[in-house]
Amino acid sequence: MHPILFKFGIFQVYSYGLMVALAFWVSVFLLSRRGYILSLDRDFFWNLSFWALTGGILGGRLMYILLNLDFFSKNPLEIFQLWHGGLVWYGGFIAGLLAAIFYLKRHKAPILKTLDLAAPFIALAQAIGRIGCFLNGCCYGRPVSWGIYFPEYNERLIPVQLISSFDLLVIFIILRFLEERPHRPGSVVVYYLLFSSLERFLAEFLRNDSTRNFFGLTIFQLISIVIFFSAIISWFIILRFPRKT
């Protein structure tokens, strides 16, 4: 749609990169304001988020490259051109989560409680980031007569990016409500995994940017299924924990 928002001579502002930066800043800013719950200062969350973001970008980009090896083998310089888009959320989430856990263990912070506090804002960051996908024209939907016209594809497509953005905003609101209520450590993260994996599984039926090589499903739907059932198993495990007041 609008991959380049502004131009100042040779300087260009890319919509995808701008929305990723905005998603990071807004989410971390709001998260850091709730650090007092765990007696953690705001700098702690900015440092934690920087680690998670770095791991997330590397993991998300690596998974995208692996899924598009033919293209990147012919265009190796594209590997470093992140402003063109090309981050896989699941790869970024796994790598970012591992980086965050490493940081939390290093600073002896409560892992599950901190992740519970952060989970709603992860969904909020996704919601903002999906707007960047819409402006960039990636993660596009199927052709439909009532869709939004995308000049890059010369077709009217389902605005699945905006639909996902709205769904993730709803997930953010639900998670914030659950986080405010008494809950078992780790349960908010589990709810995030349940809701977000279900959202991605359903959204894939509207998308048209992934091949359906697995009994009519995409690789991301298979990953969503694995995460969904892993979250259910995790839920039964954390049922043994006492509720947090």
N, C-alpha and C positions, 0 to 999 in steps of 0.2 A: 504493500500500500504506500507507505512513506518511509522507506529504509533510511533515507537521509533527511533529517528534520531541518537542519540549517547549514548554510555554507558561508564561511568568512574567508574569501580568497581560497587558499589551499587547505584551510582548516574546515573540517566537516564534523558535524554532530550526528552520530548514528542513533536512530531511535531505539534499536535493540540494546546497545550498550548503555544508553541513557536510562532506560527503564530498569535494567539490571542494577545499575548504580542507585537509582531511586528506591528500588525494592530493598536493597541492602540497607541504605541509610534509614529509611522510615521504620523498617522492622527492628533494626538494632536500637534505634533511638527509643522506640516504645518499650522494647524488652529491657533495656538498661534502666528505665525508670521504675521497673518492678524488681530490681535486684535486691532491694531492701528486705524482701520476703525471706531471702536466704542469707541475709547479712553480707551481700557481695556488692562491691562498689560498681559504679558505671563503667570505669575503665576495664574492669574484669570482663564484662560482656562485650565491649568493643574488641578487646584482644581475642577473646574466644571466637567471636564472629569472624574476625579476620582469618584465623586459622581455618575455620569451617568454610569460609568463602574460597580461600586458596585451594583447599582440598577439593571443594565442590567444582570449581572451574576446571581443575586438572582432571578430575574423574569424569565429569560430564563431557569434556572435550575428547578424552581418550576413548570413551565408549562410542561417541559419535563417529570418530575416525575409524574405529574397528568395524562399525556397521556400514561404513561407506569407503572401504579400502580401495575399491576400484577408482573412485573419483580422486581420492587424495594421493594415490600412487601416480596419477597423471598430472596432478596439480599440487605438488608438495608445499608450495608457498602458502596455499590456502589453510594449511594446518595452523598457522599463526594469526590468521585474519579473523579473530573472534567477532569483530564488529559485523561480519556477514551473517552472524547467527551460527548455530550448530553446537548446542549443548544438550545432552540427553539427561533429563532430570534424574532418572534412577541412578545413573552412573555418578552424577554430581552429589546426590543425596547420600549414597553409600560412602563415597570418599570423604565427603564433608562430615558425616557422622563419625567416621573413624578418626578424623583429625580433631574433632571436638572432644571425643572421649579421651584421646591422648592428652589434650590440653587439660581437661578436667582431672585426670588421674595425676598429671604432673603437679597440679596445684592443690591436690587433695580436696577437691570440691565434690559435693554430693552429685553423682552422675545422674541418677534417675530423676531426682527433684529438679535439677537444673534443666534437664531435657524436657520435663513436663512444663516448666515455665516457658521454655523456648518454642515448644511445638506449635502453639497457635500462631506465632509470628513467622514460623516457617511457611505455614499455609498462606499468610498474608503476603509474604514475599513472592510466593508462587503466583498469587492472584495478580500482583502488580507486574510480574515478569511476563505473564501471558499477554498483557497489553502490548508489551514489546514485541512478542511474536506476531501479534496482529499487525502492528505497524510495519514490521519487517517483511511480512508475507510468508513466513515459515509456519510449520505446523498447521497447514491449511486443511480445509474441510472438503467434502465431496461437492461436486457440481449439482446445483439445484436452481430452479427458476426463480425462487424467492430470495436467493442468497445475495451477498454483497459482492459487487464487481471488483475483481482483483486484476489490475492491468497486466501484471507480470504473467498471469496465466490466461488472460483474455477470456475469463469465465466468471460466472456468478457462483460463489462457493459458500458453503455453510460457514458462518463466522464462529467456528468451533473454539477459536482462541478466546473470544469474548464470553462464550458460554462457559468454558472452563474457568475463566477469571471470576465470573459470578459464582459458580459452584464453590470455588476455593474461598471466596469471601464469606460464603455461608458457613463453610467448614471452620474458618477462623472464628466466627461469632460463636459457633457451638463449642469449640474448644476453649474459648475464653470463659464461657459460662461454666464448663466442666472444671476448668482449672481453679475457678473461684470457689467451687464447692468442695467439701471434704472428699478426698480421693486417695487411693492407694498409690504409692510412688511408682511411677512408670505407666500408670493407666492412661494419662493424657496422651503420651507418646503412642501407646497402642491404639487409642481412638483415632489419632492422626493417621496412623498407618492403615487402619481399616477404611476410614472415609476417603483418604486420598487415593488409595489403590483401587477402590471401587469407582471413584470418579474417573480415574484414568482408564480403567477397563471399559467403562461405558462410553467415554469420549472417543476412544479408538474406533468405535463403530461409525462415528461421524467424520473421522479424519480420512484423508486420502493421500498421505505422504509415507505410508509404510506398507510393505508387501504382506500379504496374508498367506504365509507358507505353512502354517501350523493348524491344519483342520479349519481353515477359514479365519484363524486368529493371527494377530501380529505378535512379534516378539515381546512387545511391551505389554500386551494382554497376558501373555504367559508369565511375565515377571510380576504383573499385578496380582495374578492368582496366587503365586508363591508367597508374595508379601502378605496378602489378605489372610491366608490360612496360617502363616507364621505368626501373624498378629493375634489370631484366635488362640493359638497354642500359648503365646506369651500371656494372654489375658488369664488363662487358667492358672498359669504359674504365679502371677502377681496376686491372685485371689488369696494367696497365703499371707500376704503382707497386711498389716493393720492400716486402716484409713488414716490419712493425714488430716489433721484438724486445721 
